[in-house]
Amino acid sequence: MLGPVILAASRSDRMRRLISAAPVTKQVVDRFIPGETVADIVPIIQDLTAKGLELTMDVVGEDITTPEQATTARDAYLALIDHLEQLRLGEKVEMSVKLSMFGQALDGGHELALANVRPVVEAAAAIGTTVTLDAEDHTTLDSMFAIHEELRKDFPQTGCVIQAYLFRTEADARRLAAAGSRVRLVKGAYKEPAEVAYQQKHEIDKAYVRVLRILMEGEGYPMIGSHDPRLIAIAQELAHKAGRKLDEYEFQMLYGIRGDEHLRLAAEGHRMRVYTAYGTDWYGYFMRRLAEKPANLRFFVRSMITKG
């Protein structure tokens, strides 16, 4: 029940100021966002890849208000790609981007976002990696899917994200589960109205399995974004029934959550990718992590009580 309240708070400037000012906040944020700059994050990338894990990197930030900020976001990703090239880790590390960071919500935002994200996708391809377009709230998805389709004309490895809690997602999955596609399935982490999304956990879980079955039985490359042990087991079962080899799908989990499970799956031969965020504009990302799972909220509250 607290999830919708936390998601509403993620859009509140007043809550942003209060939480950002709390002395303990940075200590807790570091669990999910281990750095603010590329230099901060390089040791994390090297450590995780040395352990047999792969990564998808997210430069956090969403609610930009000017084209100049969109350009800054583009340049931040280009700088990250330069570092990955120097580290020779292009095959192990991809990027995840939110098109809102690239100007999607501004005037002429669709064209602006496409113009800003294309150089990132092109630079990623040049070092042997790719980009996945993150899903945001339902009002942005038609634009996101259109940009995804356009980018795939030149960069077919470009991925996208679909969210199980939206009613539309089963139809989206059928359309996307084609040869060469890369699709990450997540439950969904935005506050959505009952007119467009399931509201109850058991409904969302059932929808997740239905969509996952579509992806596994399709011709694309499914990416299972979940920390739920039951859904991970179901994914393995569906993959087996679909005759998929271990390199024909992958698991993705967030940095800072179930780290032992990351290593266990990798040790079993699964492709395991860690979604790793960094940057200074962490508030929206952090609040969604609290909303997704009660244990995350308990961790934050307990830390504030014991360290505040």
Stockholm file with secondary structure:
# STOCKHOLM 1.0

chainA/1-308         MLGPVILAASRSDRMRRLISAAPVTKQVVDRFIPGETVADIVPIIQDLTAKGLELTMDVVGEDITTPEQATTARDAYLALIDHLEQLRLGEKVEMSVKLSMFGQALDGGHELALANVRPVVEAAAAIGTTVTLDAEDHTTLDSMFAIHEELRKDFPQTGCVIQAYLFRTEADARRLAAAGSRVRLVKGAYKEPAEVAYQQKHEIDKAYVRVLRILMEGEGYPMIGSHDPRLIAIAQELAHKAGRKLDEYEFQMLYGIRGDEHLRLAAEGHRMRVYTAYGTDWYGYFMRRLAEKPANLRFFVRSMITKG
#=GR chainA/1-308 SS CHHHHHHHHTTCHHHHHHHHHCTTHHHHHHHHCCCSSHHHHHHHHHHHHHTTCEEEEEECCCCCCSHHHHHHHHHHHHHHHHHHHHHTCTTTEEEEECGGGGTTTSTTHHHHHHHHHHHHHHHHHHTTCCEEECCCSGGGHHHHHHHHHHHHHHCTTCEEEEETTBTTHHHHHHHHCSTTCEEEEECCCSCCCTTTBCCSHHHHHHHHHHHHHHHHHSSSEEEEECCCHHHHHHHHHHHHHTTCCGGGCEEEEETTSCHHHHHHHHHTTCEEEEEEEESSCCHHHHHHHHHHCHHHHHHHHHHHHHHC
#=GC SS_cons         CHHHHHHHHTTCHHHHHHHHHCTTHHHHHHHHCCCSSHHHHHHHHHHHHHTTCEEEEEECCCCCCSHHHHHHHHHHHHHHHHHHHHHTCTTTEEEEECGGGGTTTSTTHHHHHHHHHHHHHHHHHHTTCCEEECCCSGGGHHHHHHHHHHHHHHCTTCEEEEETTBTTHHHHHHHHCSTTCEEEEECCCSCCCTTTBCCSHHHHHHHHHHHHHHHHHSSSEEEEECCCHHHHHHHHHHHHHTTCCGGGCEEEEETTSCHHHHHHHHHTTCEEEEEEEESSCCHHHHHHHHHHCHHHHHHHHHHHHHHC
//
